[in-house]
Amino acid sequence: MSDRITLTDLRPAPGATTDSKRVGRGRASGHGKTSCRGNNGEGQRSGRSSKRGFEGGQMPGYRQMPKLKGFRNFNAVKYAEINVSDIEKLGIEEVDLEILKNMKKVHPSCEALRVLGNGEIKKAVTVSAVYFTQSAKEKIEKASGKAQLV
């Protein structure tokens, strides 16, 4: 007798194959009477199929979505906004997002800086930001400062 494995030795792993369920063959088969379909209701007949997305009469997920309270736009840019009057109060010559983060004046998760025109500014300041309102740009340049777009 040889120790070689031949094709006749190959068989599925134990429990990998099961016998098919023979339904409608009487009570003794274990699948009798209702043939594993439960009692009554529309699903007991052959050929029954529900429409796609049907959840048994419950409000389906695709119709619930507009009713849910908002959503998070994962592409949204989180802006830090600062007014011209706040720049005046800082008392520094150069302002950009990193400087404001280091001073803990804006949240660390902010990705860009926007400058708004509320208030007055009297000293020359260089401001680097993604966006300036028209009035903010005019006030900074009027005080002989620079408004640089990043």
PyMOL commands that set and color helices and strands:
alter all, ss='L'
color gray80, all
select helices_A, chain A and resi 7-9+27-29+42-44+61-67+84-90+97-102+134-142
alter helices_A, ss='H'
color red, helices_A
select strands_A, chain A and resi 79-83+94-95+112-116+126-129+131-132+146-149
alter strands_A, ss='S'
color yellow, strands_A
deselect
rebuild
show_as cartoon
